[in-house]
Amino acid sequence: METYQHLSIKEWALEDRPREKLISKGLASLSDAELLAILIGSGSARESAVELSKKILRDCKNNLHTLGKKSVNDLKTGYHGIGEAKAISIVASLELGRRRKLQETETRPKISCSKDVSNIFQPILGDIHHEEFWVLMLNRSNQVIAKNKVSQGGLSGTVIDVRLILKSAIDHLASSIVLCHNHPSGNVQPSDADTKVTKKMSEAGRIMDIPVLDHIIVTDGSYFSYADEGMI
């Protein structure tokens, strides 16, 4: 039976040593495959870690969002040289990158159009496999005070509580809010349930003097805006 041994970093060709390249030339000099190879650590007798990383990325059409959709099982069963530990490292690193997007920046972004909202939420919601419902809290200058996940559901829906959303807005002293949720199916068009929720939240917001400026539905590649369509 043919056997394979993992190659250590010292056994890689000089051009396949991304750790050394990172130290000597900096992070910006590394390709996506080289960064992924650092996570993998070693390849096999068949191919180096860089070659294996290129194969994984090629299968994902060189798109990190697509890679972010792969599970531990997808990675460890789909590639020779990727065991459970390496697969977990890849998945955990991509999740860490996603969570980084959740952190508030030092300067509060200002919302002036639906695209601004999409830019915030697509990196967070675009490639996950279940629905999540979020609320963006804005001050009087339409700057983001906070963004809160208010519910999480399955593949086809989530349940929201209007009272909890408004309580959160009041707690943050928000002057207005923007609703956002994702469609894992990739269909950006709103459902009847989406429209009912939008209407219910808009009516409650008017009563509490916390207007709902928009409701954005995001998918991996596009978004839908109730405000842009004149539906709010």
C-alpha positions as CSV (number, residue, x, y, z in Angstrom):
1,M,0.0,0.0,0.0
2,E,1.3,3.5,-0.9
3,T,2.0,5.6,2.2
4,Y,2.3,9.3,2.6
5,Q,4.2,11.4,5.1
6,H,3.5,15.0,6.0
7,L,6.2,17.4,4.9
8,S,7.6,19.7,7.6
9,I,8.0,23.4,6.8
10,K,11.7,23.0,6.5
11,E,11.2,20.5,3.7
12,W,9.1,22.8,1.6
13,A,10.6,24.6,-1.3
14,L,11.7,28.1,-0.5
15,E,8.8,29.7,-2.4
16,D,6.4,27.5,-0.3
17,R,7.4,28.9,3.1
18,P,4.8,31.5,3.8
19,R,5.7,31.9,7.4
20,E,9.2,33.1,6.4
21,K,7.7,35.3,3.7
22,L,5.3,36.9,6.3
23,I,8.2,37.7,8.6
24,S,10.5,39.1,5.9
25,K,7.9,40.9,3.7
26,G,4.8,41.4,5.8
27,L,1.2,40.1,5.7
28,A,0.3,42.0,2.6
29,S,2.8,40.1,0.5
30,L,1.0,36.8,1.1
31,S,-1.7,35.4,-1.2
32,D,-4.9,33.8,0.2
33,A,-3.4,30.4,-0.5
34,E,-0.3,31.2,1.5
35,L,-2.3,32.5,4.4
36,L,-4.4,29.4,4.3
37,A,-1.2,27.3,4.2
38,I,0.0,28.8,7.4
39,L,-3.2,27.6,9.1
40,I,-2.8,24.1,7.6
41,G,0.8,23.9,8.7
42,S,1.8,20.9,6.6
43,G,0.8,19.1,3.4
44,S,1.5,15.6,2.4
45,A,4.0,13.7,0.2
46,R,1.6,14.4,-2.6
47,E,1.7,18.2,-2.3
48,S,2.9,21.0,-0.1
49,A,0.5,23.0,2.2
50,V,0.5,25.8,-0.4
51,E,-0.4,23.5,-3.2
52,L,-3.2,22.0,-1.1
53,S,-4.4,25.4,-0.2
54,K,-4.5,26.4,-3.8
55,K,-6.6,23.3,-4.6
56,I,-9.1,24.1,-1.8
57,L,-9.4,27.7,-2.9
58,R,-9.7,26.7,-6.6
59,D,-12.6,24.4,-5.6
60,C,-14.2,27.5,-4.0
61,K,-13.6,29.6,-7.2
62,N,-11.0,31.5,-5.2
63,N,-13.7,33.1,-3.1
64,L,-13.2,33.3,0.7
65,H,-17.0,33.7,1.2
66,T,-17.5,30.3,-0.5
67,L,-14.8,28.8,1.6
68,G,-16.6,30.2,4.7
69,K,-19.6,28.1,3.9
70,K,-17.7,24.8,4.1
71,S,-18.1,22.7,7.2
72,V,-15.5,20.7,9.1
73,N,-16.8,17.6,7.5
74,D,-16.6,19.1,4.0
75,L,-13.0,19.9,4.4
76,K,-11.7,16.7,6.1
77,T,-13.6,14.4,3.8
78,G,-12.9,16.4,0.6
79,Y,-9.1,16.7,0.7
80,H,-6.2,14.4,1.4
81,G,-4.0,15.9,4.0
82,I,-6.8,17.8,5.8
83,G,-7.8,16.0,9.0
84,E,-10.3,17.1,11.6
85,A,-7.8,19.4,13.5
86,K,-6.8,21.3,10.3
87,A,-10.4,21.6,9.2
88,I,-11.3,23.0,12.6
89,S,-8.5,25.5,12.3
90,I,-9.7,26.7,8.9
91,V,-13.4,27.0,10.0
92,A,-12.5,28.7,13.3
93,S,-10.3,31.3,11.5
94,L,-13.0,32.2,9.1
95,E,-15.5,32.5,11.9
96,L,-13.0,34.8,13.8
97,G,-12.9,37.0,10.7
98,R,-16.7,37.1,10.5
99,R,-16.8,38.1,14.2
100,R,-14.3,40.8,13.6
101,K,-16.8,42.5,11.4
102,L,-19.2,42.6,14.4
103,Q,-16.8,44.8,16.4
104,E,-17.5,48.5,16.5
105,T,-15.0,50.7,14.8
106,E,-13.6,53.8,16.5
107,T,-15.6,56.1,14.2
108,R,-19.3,55.4,13.9
109,P,-20.3,54.7,10.3
110,K,-23.1,56.9,9.0
111,I,-26.1,55.4,7.1
112,S,-27.1,57.4,4.1
113,C,-28.6,54.7,1.9
114,S,-29.5,51.1,1.7
115,K,-26.0,50.2,0.3
116,D,-24.4,51.4,3.6
117,V,-26.6,48.9,5.5
118,S,-25.8,46.1,3.1
119,N,-22.1,46.8,3.5
120,I,-22.4,46.3,7.2
121,F,-24.5,43.1,7.2
122,Q,-23.5,41.2,4.1
123,P,-20.1,40.1,5.6
124,I,-21.9,39.0,8.7
125,L,-25.0,37.3,7.2
126,G,-24.4,36.7,3.6
127,D,-22.9,33.2,3.8
128,I,-24.5,31.6,6.9
129,H,-26.9,28.7,6.5
130,H,-29.7,29.9,8.9
131,E,-31.8,33.1,9.2
132,E,-30.8,35.8,11.7
133,F,-32.6,39.0,12.4
134,W,-30.6,42.1,13.3
135,V,-31.4,45.7,14.2
136,L,-29.2,48.7,13.5
137,M,-29.6,51.5,16.1
138,L,-29.0,55.1,14.8
139,N,-28.6,58.5,16.5
140,R,-30.0,61.7,15.1
141,S,-27.1,62.0,12.7
142,N,-27.9,58.6,11.3
143,Q,-24.6,57.3,12.8
144,V,-24.6,53.7,14.0
145,I,-24.9,53.4,17.8
146,A,-25.1,49.6,17.9
147,K,-26.1,46.6,15.9
148,N,-27.9,43.8,17.8
149,K,-28.9,40.3,16.8
150,V,-32.5,39.9,18.1
151,S,-33.3,36.4,16.9
152,Q,-32.0,33.3,15.1
153,G,-34.0,30.7,13.2
154,G,-33.7,27.9,10.7
155,L,-33.3,27.8,7.0
156,S,-36.7,29.4,6.2
157,G,-37.5,31.8,9.0
158,T,-37.0,33.4,12.4
159,V,-39.3,34.9,15.0
160,I,-39.0,38.4,16.3
161,D,-40.4,40.2,19.3
162,V,-41.4,43.8,18.5
163,R,-41.3,44.7,22.2
164,L,-37.7,43.5,22.7
165,I,-36.6,45.4,19.6
166,L,-38.1,48.7,20.8
167,K,-36.8,48.1,24.3
168,S,-33.3,47.7,22.9
169,A,-33.7,50.9,20.8
170,I,-34.9,52.8,23.9
171,D,-32.0,51.4,26.0
172,H,-29.5,52.6,23.3
173,L,-31.3,56.0,23.1
174,A,-31.7,55.4,19.4
175,S,-33.5,58.0,17.3
176,S,-34.3,55.5,14.5
177,I,-33.6,51.9,13.5
178,V,-33.0,49.8,10.5
179,L,-34.1,46.1,10.3
180,C,-32.0,43.5,8.5
181,H,-32.2,39.8,8.1
182,N,-30.8,37.2,5.6
183,H,-32.3,34.6,3.2
184,P,-30.0,31.5,3.2
185,S,-31.9,30.3,0.1
186,G,-30.3,33.1,-2.0
187,N,-33.7,34.4,-3.0
188,V,-33.6,38.1,-2.1
189,Q,-37.3,38.8,-2.6
190,P,-39.3,39.4,0.6
191,S,-41.9,36.9,1.8
192,D,-45.4,37.8,3.0
193,A,-44.1,37.2,6.5
194,D,-41.2,39.7,5.9
195,T,-43.7,42.3,4.8
196,K,-46.0,41.7,7.8
197,V,-43.1,42.1,10.2
198,T,-42.0,45.3,8.4
199,K,-45.4,46.8,8.7
200,K,-45.8,45.8,12.3
201,M,-42.4,47.2,13.3
202,S,-43.1,50.4,11.3
203,E,-46.4,51.0,13.1
204,A,-44.9,50.3,16.5
205,G,-41.9,52.6,15.7
206,R,-44.2,55.5,14.8
207,I,-46.1,55.1,18.1
208,M,-42.8,55.1,20.1
209,D,-41.3,57.9,17.9
210,I,-38.5,55.6,16.8
211,P,-39.0,55.4,13.1
212,V,-38.0,52.3,11.1
213,L,-36.0,53.8,8.2
214,D,-35.6,50.6,6.2
215,H,-35.7,46.8,6.2
216,I,-32.9,45.1,4.3
217,I,-32.8,41.5,3.2
218,V,-29.4,40.2,2.3
219,T,-28.1,37.2,0.5
220,D,-24.6,36.2,-0.4
221,G,-24.5,38.3,-3.5
222,S,-27.3,40.9,-3.4
223,Y,-29.8,42.7,-1.1
224,F,-33.4,44.0,-1.1
225,S,-34.4,47.3,0.4
226,Y,-38.0,48.1,1.4
227,A,-37.2,51.8,1.4
228,D,-35.7,51.7,-2.1
229,E,-38.9,49.9,-3.3
230,G,-41.2,52.4,-1.6
231,M,-42.6,49.7,0.6
232,I,-41.9,51.4,4.0
